Amino acid sequence: MSSVTIKILPAGKTVEATEGSNLFEVLTAIEPRLADRQKSDKDGSFGHVFIQEGRKGLSKTSREENEKLDAIVGVGSKSRLADMVTVLGTENVTVELLGFDYAGL
């Protein structure tokens, strides 16, 4: 299995992820408070992130993910829902966390 680096903005921290990893699980490994936020966001946007670099290193957007993204305010061409993304292990990825208190990162 191949391994890639996931860079998390705006904190600038990095974490290694292996092929087949769920992006949300990778992010919660470095910031467990994200899992608590998942429980409080009823609109499903808890995993809304911007993929700044390395989109081809992630699974393609599914129909279900597109439908959920359509319901979220502030979605752009770089938007993904981290809990619905699989790391392919083909290239490094830079992820920008949105709407989160970064003081603890």
Secondary structure, 3 states (H helix, E strand, C coil): CCEEEEEEECCCEEEEEECCCEHHHHHHHHCCHHHHHHHHCCCCHHHEEEEEECHHHECCCCHHHHHHHHCCCCCCCCEEEHHHCEECCCCCEEEEECCCCHHHC
